[in-house]
Amino acid sequence: MLDKEMVEKELDKLIEIRTEFLEYLDSKIPKKNEFEFDFDNAEELDAKEVYERFFKLDYQARKIRGFLVNELGLKAE
C-alpha cells in the first residue's frame, strides 16, 4: 500500500520541478501576449541545460508513475 505522505511529497516535488522548468522557459522566451510566445525574439536556449531540466521533470513523473503502476497493478509499457 502506498504511503500517502510519501506520495504527497513526491507530487509536491513534481510540481516544484515543473514550476522551475516553466519559469526557466519564461525567462528565455518572451510573450507576445498572455497566450502567445514570441519565439522570433527568444534567446537561444542551451540544449544541455534544457535537457537537464527536462530530465529532472521526466524522472520525477516516471517515479510517481512507477508507484501507481505497482499499487494499481497496471501493465507498464
ZADRENMAR-9551 format. One line per field, with one value per residue: x, y, z of N, C-alpha, C, O in turn; residue number from 1. Coordinates in nm, 4 decimals. Example, Ala and Ser with C-alpha at 12.3 -4.5 7.8 and 13.67 -1.06 7.14 Angstrom:
n.u = c(1.3190, 1.2850)
n.v = c(-0.5690, -0.2250)
n.w = c(0.7800, 0.7080)
ca.u = c(1.2300, 1.3670)
ca.v = c(-0.4500, -0.1060)
ca.w = c(0.7800, 0.7140)
c.u = c(1.3200, 1.2900)
c.v = c(-0.3300, 0.0030)
c.w = c(0.7800, 0.7870)
o.u = c(1.4236, 1.3409)
o.v = c(-0.3319, 0.1138)
o.w = c(0.8465, 0.8039)
seq = c(1, 2)
***
This chain:
n.u = c(0.0843, 0.0504, 0.2219, 0.0618, 0.1641, 0.4221, 0.3675, 0.2366, 0.4513, 0.6229, 0.4623, 0.4453, 0.7114, 0.7290, 0.5604, 0.7066, 0.9474, 0.8404, 0.7386, 0.9795, 1.0999, 0.9218, 0.9411, 1.2058, 1.1901, 1.0115, 1.1746, 1.3494, 1.2064, 1.0223, 0.6855, 0.4268, 0.1730, -0.0702, -0.1158, 0.0500, 0.3770, 0.6778, 0.8698, 1.0429, 1.1933, 1.3221, 1.5716, 1.8604, 1.8473, 2.0259, 2.1003, 2.1893, 2.1316, 1.8510, 1.7824, 1.8782, 1.7136, 1.4603, 1.4932, 1.5012, 1.2353, 1.0974, 1.2027, 1.0998, 0.8258, 0.8122, 0.8898, 0.6742, 0.4769, 0.5652, 0.5097, 0.2285, 0.1693, 0.2634, 0.1057, -0.1577, -0.1589, -0.1158, -0.0302, 0.2884, 0.4228)
n.v = c(-0.1184, 0.2222, 0.4903, 0.7652, 1.0190, 1.0081, 0.9936, 1.2397, 1.4092, 1.3462, 1.4264, 1.7008, 1.7643, 1.7118, 1.9147, 2.1366, 2.1057, 2.1182, 2.3799, 2.5248, 2.4556, 2.5675, 2.8358, 2.8838, 2.8551, 3.0663, 3.2783, 3.2905, 3.3030, 3.5448, 3.6770, 3.7400, 3.8079, 3.7233, 3.4580, 3.3795, 3.2945, 3.4674, 3.3532, 3.4379, 3.6407, 3.5248, 3.4187, 3.2258, 2.8905, 2.6870, 2.3720, 2.1584, 2.2487, 2.2745, 2.0062, 1.8850, 2.0059, 1.9240, 1.6467, 1.6099, 1.6730, 1.4787, 1.2434, 1.2589, 1.2436, 0.9867, 0.8392, 0.8722, 0.7592, 0.4948, 0.4216, 0.4255, 0.2371, 0.0028, -0.0016, -0.0091, -0.2268, -0.2104, -0.2580, -0.1933, -0.0031)
n.w = c(0.0000, -0.0792, 0.0763, 0.1898, 0.2683, 0.1606, -0.1139, -0.1493, -0.0927, -0.3069, -0.5219, -0.4672, -0.5097, -0.7839, -0.8865, -0.8046, -0.9540, -1.2122, -1.2113, -1.1843, -1.4280, -1.6165, -1.5413, -1.6103, -1.8926, -1.9441, -1.8735, -2.0825, -2.3181, -2.4570, -2.4237, -2.6571, -2.5955, -2.3479, -2.4205, -2.6295, -2.7364, -2.8160, -3.0224, -3.2182, -3.1097, -2.9011, -2.6646, -2.7497, -2.6628, -2.4353, -2.5181, -2.3572, -2.0973, -2.1129, -2.1591, -1.9214, -1.7302, -1.8219, -1.7991, -1.5199, -1.4577, -1.6088, -1.4931, -1.2313, -1.2840, -1.3979, -1.1776, -0.9991, -1.1594, -1.1582, -0.8910, -0.8999, -1.1014, -0.9800, -0.7432, -0.8383, -0.9961, -1.2681, -1.6173, -1.7116, -1.9724)
ca.u = c(0.0000, 0.1264, 0.2223, 0.0007, 0.2559, 0.5323, 0.3146, 0.2164, 0.5851, 0.6727, 0.3806, 0.4908, 0.8412, 0.6996, 0.5081, 0.8191, 1.0365, 0.7659, 0.7362, 1.1145, 1.1224, 0.8423, 0.9996, 1.3257, 1.1468, 0.9548, 1.2838, 1.4245, 1.1164, 0.9234, 0.5477, 0.3623, 0.0570, -0.0922, -0.1282, 0.1428, 0.5183, 0.7481, 0.9877, 1.1346, 1.2794, 1.3662, 1.7139, 1.8963, 1.8496, 2.1358, 2.0373, 2.2265, 2.0558, 1.7109, 1.7717, 1.8950, 1.5928, 1.3514, 1.5182, 1.4564, 1.0891, 1.0578, 1.2387, 1.0047, 0.6973, 0.8242, 0.8968, 0.5362, 0.4089, 0.6038, 0.4312, 0.0898, 0.1666, 0.2766, -0.0071, -0.2836, -0.1419, -0.1259, 0.0761, 0.3791, 0.4683)
ca.v = c(0.0000, 0.3457, 0.5812, 0.8888, 1.1312, 0.9945, 1.0293, 1.3850, 1.4691, 1.3284, 1.5129, 1.8384, 1.7774, 1.7187, 2.0484, 2.2294, 2.0904, 2.1692, 2.5256, 2.5728, 2.4374, 2.6679, 2.9671, 2.8919, 2.8835, 3.2018, 3.3766, 3.2889, 3.3216, 3.6488, 3.6533, 3.8448, 3.8414, 3.6236, 3.3222, 3.3501, 3.3194, 3.5368, 3.2716, 3.5111, 3.7258, 3.4466, 3.3885, 3.0895, 2.8042, 2.5922, 2.2394, 2.0767, 2.2961, 2.2372, 1.8621, 1.8544, 2.0492, 1.8354, 1.5140, 1.6110, 1.6695, 1.3472, 1.1428, 1.2656, 1.1922, 0.8413, 0.7852, 0.8671, 0.6605, 0.3629, 0.3953, 0.3977, 0.1099, -0.1047, -0.0015, -0.0415, -0.3497, -0.1789, -0.3103, -0.0859, -0.0112)
ca.w = c(0.0000, -0.0883, 0.1892, 0.1421, 0.2897, 0.0661, -0.2457, -0.1484, -0.1004, -0.4438, -0.6080, -0.4426, -0.5763, -0.9267, -0.9138, -0.7871, -1.0692, -1.3280, -1.1984, -1.2152, -1.5708, -1.6878, -1.5121, -1.6936, -2.0294, -1.9457, -1.8642, -2.2086, -2.4322, -2.4253, -2.4690, -2.7376, -2.5131, -2.2418, -2.4718, -2.7383, -2.7143, -2.9239, -3.0488, -3.3066, -3.0273, -2.7852, -2.6509, -2.7898, -2.5453, -2.4218, -2.5278, -2.2407, -1.9816, -2.1331, -2.1396, -1.7793, -1.6596, -1.8626, -1.7447, -1.3799, -1.4607, -1.6597, -1.3928, -1.1206, -1.3333, -1.4112, -1.0414, -0.9499, -1.2429, -1.1067, -0.7695, -0.9376, -1.1744, -0.8802, -0.6494, -0.9060, -1.0737, -1.4109, -1.7023, -1.7518, -2.1109)
c.u = c(0.0888, 0.1123, 0.1747, 0.0957, 0.3711, 0.4878, 0.2927, 0.3495, 0.6395, 0.5928, 0.4204, 0.6237, 0.8220, 0.6514, 0.6200, 0.9125, 0.9692, 0.7646, 0.8724, 1.1428, 1.0472, 0.8949, 1.1274, 1.2870, 1.0907, 1.0635, 1.3603, 1.3376, 1.0127, 0.7847, 0.5000, 0.2418, 0.0405, -0.0860, -0.0246, 0.2867, 0.5793, 0.8796, 1.0892, 1.2333, 1.3295, 1.5177, 1.7392, 1.9097, 1.9694, 2.0748, 2.0682, 2.1452, 1.9081, 1.6922, 1.7822, 1.7702, 1.4740, 1.3696, 1.4740, 1.3042, 1.0393, 1.0862, 1.1366, 0.8684, 0.7009, 0.8303, 0.7553, 0.4561, 0.4393, 0.5265, 0.2892, 0.0766, 0.1719, 0.1541, -0.1366, -0.2756, -0.1575, -0.0109, 0.1611, 0.4260, 0.5879)
c.v = c(0.1247, 0.4277, 0.7179, 1.0076, 1.1269, 1.0363, 1.1804, 1.4587, 1.4611, 1.4132, 1.6591, 1.8638, 1.7887, 1.8591, 2.1520, 2.2256, 2.1455, 2.3214, 2.5851, 2.5640, 2.5447, 2.8091, 2.9881, 2.9272, 3.0256, 3.3085, 3.3890, 3.3228, 3.4271, 3.6115, 3.7715, 3.8985, 3.7280, 3.4792, 3.2829, 3.3844, 3.3839, 3.4636, 3.3427, 3.5970, 3.6549, 3.4328, 3.2478, 3.0060, 2.7105, 2.4519, 2.1531, 2.1183, 2.2596, 2.0884, 1.8261, 1.8916, 1.9585, 1.6963, 1.5057, 1.5995, 1.5314, 1.2377, 1.1412, 1.2116, 1.0401, 0.7731, 0.7693, 0.7642, 0.5192, 0.3250, 0.3523, 0.2652, -0.0058, -0.1148, -0.0493, -0.1671, -0.3262, -0.2418, -0.1925, -0.1086, 0.0764)
c.w = c(0.0000, 0.0390, 0.1391, 0.1548, 0.1904, -0.0740, -0.2536, -0.1613, -0.2431, -0.5434, -0.5916, -0.5135, -0.7280, -0.9639, -0.9022, -0.9082, -1.1949, -1.3270, -1.2338, -1.3652, -1.6503, -1.6624, -1.5939, -1.8367, -2.0410, -1.9405, -1.9960, -2.3300, -2.3963, -2.4789, -2.5516, -2.6616, -2.4126, -2.2915, -2.5768, -2.6995, -2.8372, -2.9511, -3.1377, -3.2281, -2.9015, -2.7842, -2.7034, -2.6630, -2.5505, -2.4159, -2.4063, -2.1180, -1.9931, -2.1059, -1.9915, -1.6995, -1.6944, -1.8023, -1.5989, -1.3715, -1.5024, -1.5575, -1.2793, -1.1627, -1.3459, -1.2745, -0.9844, -1.0290, -1.1939, -0.9810, -0.8069, -1.0121, -1.0756, -0.7899, -0.7141, -0.9913, -1.2226, -1.4880, -1.7480, -1.8937, -2.1314)
o.u = c(0.1893, 0.0058, 0.2404, 0.1069, 0.4136, 0.5608, 0.3269, 0.3590, 0.6957, 0.6497, 0.4286, 0.6457, 0.8912, 0.6975, 0.6265, 0.9523, 1.0341, 0.7871, 0.8797, 1.2029, 1.1037, 0.8933, 1.1533, 1.3443, 1.1199, 1.0470, 1.4290, 1.3891, 0.9247, 0.7703, 0.5287, 0.2130, 0.1308, -0.0549, -0.0124, 0.3140, 0.5367, 0.9864, 1.2082, 1.3442, 1.3741, 1.5830, 1.6508, 1.9758, 2.0082, 2.0058, 1.9805, 2.0959, 1.8465, 1.5977, 1.7036, 1.7272, 1.3965, 1.2723, 1.4155, 1.2511, 0.9503, 1.0035, 1.0923, 0.8028, 0.6050, 0.7811, 0.7217, 0.3761, 0.3505, 0.4831, 0.2364, -0.0176, 0.0944, 0.1047, -0.2153, -0.3746, -0.2070, 0.0930, 0.1116, 0.4642, 0.6411)
o.v = c(0.1309, 0.4336, 0.7793, 1.0881, 1.2313, 1.1058, 1.2424, 1.5587, 1.5581, 1.4661, 1.7331, 1.9710, 1.8667, 1.9158, 2.2453, 2.3303, 2.2123, 2.3847, 2.6849, 2.6548, 2.6055, 2.8929, 3.0988, 3.0187, 3.0965, 3.4169, 3.4888, 3.3662, 3.4018, 3.5265, 3.8871, 4.0182, 3.6460, 3.3882, 3.1650, 3.4879, 3.3575, 3.5071, 3.3116, 3.6231, 3.7196, 3.4349, 3.1622, 3.0468, 2.6619, 2.4177, 2.0817, 2.0333, 2.2184, 2.0487, 1.7455, 1.8167, 1.9209, 1.6345, 1.4054, 1.5257, 1.4746, 1.1488, 1.0347, 1.1416, 0.9721, 0.6614, 0.6650, 0.6902, 0.4341, 0.2108, 0.2553, 0.1896, -0.1009, -0.2244, -0.1209, -0.2085, -0.4127, -0.2747, -0.1022, -0.2196, 0.0833)
o.w = c(0.0707, 0.1004, 0.0551, 0.0624, 0.1408, -0.1447, -0.3543, -0.2324, -0.2940, -0.6389, -0.6896, -0.5699, -0.7934, -1.0630, -0.9823, -0.9592, -1.2754, -1.4302, -1.3056, -1.4226, -1.7413, -1.7526, -1.6412, -1.8958, -2.1374, -1.9965, -2.0180, -2.4331, -2.3140, -2.5668, -2.5205, -2.6635, -2.3961, -2.2147, -2.6098, -2.6387, -2.9496, -2.9081, -3.1333, -3.2747, -2.8068, -2.8886, -2.7015, -2.5675, -2.6567, -2.3199, -2.3577, -2.0438, -1.8948, -2.0378, -1.9416, -1.6118, -1.6065, -1.7590, -1.5580, -1.2886, -1.4390, -1.5372, -1.2364, -1.0855, -1.3094, -1.2584, -0.9283, -0.9717, -1.1887, -0.9659, -0.7526, -0.9880, -1.0860, -0.7635, -0.6523, -1.0516, -1.2950, -1.4307, -1.8154, -1.9309, -2.2422)
seq = c(1, 2, 3, 4, 5, 6, 7, 8, 9, 10, 11, 12, 13, 14, 15, 16, 17, 18, 19, 20, 21, 22, 23, 24, 25, 26, 27, 28, 29, 30, 31, 32, 33, 34, 35, 36, 37, 38, 39, 40, 41, 42, 43, 44, 45, 46, 47, 48, 49, 50, 51, 52, 53, 54, 55, 56, 57, 58, 59, 60, 61, 62, 63, 64, 65, 66, 67, 68, 69, 70, 71, 72, 73, 74, 75, 76, 77)
***
